[in-house]
Amino acid sequence: MSIVYETMYILRPDLGDEQVEQAITKYQNLLKEQGAGEIQIQNRGKRRLAYEIKKQRDGVYIQFNYTAPATAIAPLERAMRLSEEVIRYLTTKQEVKEDKADKADKADQAAVPA
């Protein structure tokens, strides 16, 4: 079963545009190999960090929104942890809002005695 996730990660500010694109592609391909789908990528650009991380004051923010099996997260985060270019990352599970029709169907199914 696929779950909706959001992964936000920060790349070193000294990377060039091409290196940033290579990093995005690398993690996107890693997610696809793990069975992820519907990957939406947002490059939020270079921003000032709230506090210094690994002697860096700025970072390039990248956000991924995707659906994936729960087993896809550990390999992604391991690759980011071992990477020299990623200075921080965070993956969160997103709450998916169900349609009212879906809820009504589920309520009807629950109300019907088996």
PLY file of the C-alpha trace (Angstrom):
ply
format ascii 1.0
element vertex 114
property float x
property float y
property float z
element edge 113
property int vertex1
property int vertex2
end_header
0.00 0.00 0.00
1.29 3.44 -0.91
1.40 6.30 1.55
1.75 10.01 0.73
5.06 11.50 1.90
6.86 14.82 1.79
10.64 14.97 1.93
12.32 18.33 2.34
16.09 18.45 2.08
18.73 21.14 2.03
21.74 21.02 -0.28
25.03 22.86 0.23
24.87 26.43 -1.14
28.18 26.14 -3.02
26.75 23.60 -5.49
26.22 24.83 -9.05
22.87 24.60 -10.83
23.99 21.46 -12.68
25.07 19.76 -9.45
21.73 20.63 -7.83
19.88 19.10 -10.81
22.07 15.97 -10.58
21.24 15.62 -6.86
17.50 16.03 -7.54
17.66 13.41 -10.32
19.65 11.03 -8.12
17.07 11.06 -5.31
14.15 10.99 -7.75
15.57 7.86 -9.42
16.23 6.27 -6.02
12.58 6.82 -5.08
11.38 5.34 -8.39
13.57 2.25 -7.82
11.87 1.83 -4.43
8.41 1.89 -6.02
7.45 5.54 -5.51
5.07 7.28 -7.87
3.46 10.67 -8.49
6.70 12.46 -7.59
6.29 16.23 -7.51
9.50 18.25 -7.19
9.77 21.84 -6.02
13.13 23.58 -6.07
12.62 26.34 -3.53
16.02 27.90 -4.25
18.77 29.23 -2.02
17.66 30.57 1.33
19.26 31.68 4.57
19.17 29.03 7.29
17.74 29.84 10.73
21.03 28.63 12.26
24.36 27.36 11.02
24.40 23.70 9.90
27.74 22.04 9.11
29.37 25.48 8.93
26.85 26.66 6.30
24.64 29.75 6.67
22.64 29.22 3.43
21.18 26.20 1.68
19.29 25.13 -1.44
15.85 23.85 -0.40
14.28 20.99 -2.36
10.84 19.49 -1.66
9.52 16.14 -2.92
5.86 15.12 -2.58
5.21 11.51 -3.58
3.38 8.28 -2.88
5.50 5.31 -1.89
5.46 2.12 0.15
6.77 2.58 3.70
9.88 0.57 2.82
11.07 3.28 0.38
11.92 5.85 3.06
14.86 4.13 4.78
17.01 3.74 1.61
16.31 7.37 0.61
17.23 8.77 4.02
20.32 6.54 4.21
21.55 7.89 0.85
20.95 11.47 2.05
22.69 10.84 5.37
25.80 9.50 3.59
25.81 12.26 0.97
28.28 15.14 1.15
25.90 17.50 -0.64
22.87 17.15 1.70
23.20 19.11 4.93
19.73 18.35 6.35
16.64 16.31 5.43
13.22 15.51 6.86
10.53 13.11 5.66
6.96 13.43 6.92
3.91 11.29 6.28
1.04 13.38 4.91
-2.55 13.08 6.05
-4.74 12.41 3.02
-8.18 13.99 3.11
-10.83 11.48 2.07
-13.73 12.53 -0.12
-17.11 12.68 1.61
-18.39 10.02 -0.79
-15.59 7.64 0.28
-16.44 8.19 3.94
-20.14 7.58 3.27
-19.34 4.32 1.44
-17.16 3.15 4.32
-19.86 4.08 6.85
-22.45 2.17 4.80
-20.19 -0.88 4.63
-19.60 -0.75 8.38
-23.34 -0.44 9.09
-24.26 -3.51 7.01
-24.16 -6.63 9.22
-22.08 -9.45 7.78
0 1
1 2
2 3
3 4
4 5
5 6
6 7
7 8
8 9
9 10
10 11
11 12
12 13
13 14
14 15
15 16
16 17
17 18
18 19
19 20
20 21
21 22
22 23
23 24
24 25
25 26
26 27
27 28
28 29
29 30
30 31
31 32
32 33
33 34
34 35
35 36
36 37
37 38
38 39
39 40
40 41
41 42
42 43
43 44
44 45
45 46
46 47
47 48
48 49
49 50
50 51
51 52
52 53
53 54
54 55
55 56
56 57
57 58
58 59
59 60
60 61
61 62
62 63
63 64
64 65
65 66
66 67
67 68
68 69
69 70
70 71
71 72
72 73
73 74
74 75
75 76
76 77
77 78
78 79
79 80
80 81
81 82
82 83
83 84
84 85
85 86
86 87
87 88
88 89
89 90
90 91
91 92
92 93
93 94
94 95
95 96
96 97
97 98
98 99
99 100
100 101
101 102
102 103
103 104
104 105
105 106
106 107
107 108
108 109
109 110
110 111
111 112
112 113
